[in-house]
């Protein structure tokens, strides 16, 4: 493929649209999703359950359910100047791409390991599936990675999964995910079902791993604090569309879309003596028959007739911070009023 990409971009998602075919009709899971992921960058996809975050991540490794259909778009992956469309890889190429180029750590580490095999065997099987048969070399690499995720490598390598705690399993899964030195690691809710101290440890481990191994991260989360701490870029996903994308500080301190603002104001903050929380009214739309115009307009406090007719483009004053909203000025005014209320 001859499509030109900047050298620092490892993954480009271009106008990706996916439907799920059901008896009731086609569910428009994603619509025209586009973003670039740079080398060594961490991107967070945030939004409510059912917004399309996991669908996007599964499409990147072609693990969508059988009833899913990609109706439009490309997933372009670049390594050493060679650009390939993941959606067009053969079965053999796809098998090589998974884990070696792009690894995914799924939600729920408790179910990720075969309970009757030692951790050693699961590292060896993964390596052998990709042509790495030197068990001693695999062992040394595994021990190095287990040490990197702050575990006792010798003990964990010879342990059965049931002998490890939830946090230990999650860290072992992270080590297994980067065994073959992928450029991109996808994390689906990496701290779900873990206590707060273990979550803190996982975040620290991920930061250390990324600095030392220089891989790019896409992580799916509804935990805004996790996104704020780990991400370089944040993309807000609503009803299968990216409605806002930008650097993490811009998203959290200068949100340009009412949905992003609604997510942020629904989370309590430690620096306020009293919580000024507001929920997002209504419920996500039916994606078999989505609303016309802006999909968020039935829930938006700034809605006008234009919103129900025309879908706004993803645009902004800064090229790195884009939002799909016709009424950014109204949102800015509301945020200023809220800031004054907090100050009082």
C-alpha positions, 0 to 999 in steps of 0.5 A, a space after each residue: 500500500 502506497 498511502 503516505 503516513 508521517 514517520 512518527 505515526 504507527 496506526 491510522 484509523 480512517 473513516 471507520 464505520 461498523 454495523 452489527 447485523 441483528 434481527 431487529 436491524 443494523 446497529 450502527 456501532 461506529 460512524 466515520 471514526 478517524 484518528 492517528 496514533 503516534 509512536 510512544 503515545 497513549 490514547 484514551 477512548 472514553 465514554 458511556 457503556 455501549 458508545 462503541 469504544 470496544 468495537 473500535 479496539 476489536 476492529 484494530 485486531 480484527 476480532 469483531 463478532 461474526 455479525 459485525 460488518 465493516 462498511 467503510 474505512 481503513 486501519 493502516 499500520 506502519 512499521 519501518 516505513 511499510 504501511 498495510 491495511 489491517 482489514 485486508 491482511 490474509 489469515 497468515 499475515 493477521 496471525 503474525 500481526 496480532 501480538 507481534 505488531 499489535 497486542 490486546 490485553 482484554 478486560 478480566 485477567 482472571 479469565 485470560 489464563 488457562 487455569 491448568 497450565 503454568 504461567 511458564 507454559 503460556 509464555 512458551 506457547 505464545 512465543 512458539 505460535 510466532 516461531 520463537 522456539 528457544 525456550 531459554 531465550 523465552 524464559 529470559 525475556 519473560 523473567 525480564 518482563 515480569 521483573 519490569 512489572 514488579 513481580 517476583 519473576 522466578 516464582 510467578 513464572 513457575 506458578 499456576 494462575 490460581 496461585 496469583 492474586 488479581 493484581 498479579 494476574 493483571 501484571 502478568 498479562 501485561 508482561 505477556 502482552 509485550 512478550 514479542 515487543 509489539 508497537 501497539 498495545 490495546 488495553 480494555 479497562 485495565 484496572 476494572 475489578 481491582 482495588 484502589 491500591 492495586 489500580 495505582 500499582 497497575 498505572 505505575 507499571 504501565 507508565 514504567 513499561 511504556 517509557 522503557 519499551 516505547 510502545 504506543 497505547 490505546 486504552 478503553 476506559 470509563 475511568 476519567 481519572 485513569 485517562 487524566 493520568 495516563 493519556 497523552 490524547 483523549 477521544 470522547 466517543 458517543 453513539 459510535 462517533 468521536 465527538 471530541 479529540 485532543 491533548 489530555 489537558 485541553 480535554 479536561 480543562 477546556 472541553 469543547 463538546 457538551 458530552 465531554 463536559 457532562 462526563 467531567 461534571 458528573 465526577 466528584 473532585 477532591 479540590 471542592 469543599 462541596 460537590 457540584 455534580 450534574 448528571 447527563 440527562 436522558 439515555 444513549 440513543 437507539 443505534 438502529 434508528 439513531 437521531 438525525 443531525 447531532 446524535 447528542 442533541 436529544 440530551 444536550 442543554 444547548 440544543 437548537 433546531 439546527 442540531 436536529 437537522 445537521 450533524 456538526 463536523 469535527 473541527 476546532 480553532 487548534 488542529 490538535 483539539 477538535 470537537 463536533 458541536 455547533 454551540 461551543 460558545 454557549 458551552 464556554 459561557 456555561 463553564 465560566 458561570 460554573 467556575 464563578 459558582 465554584 469560586 463563591 
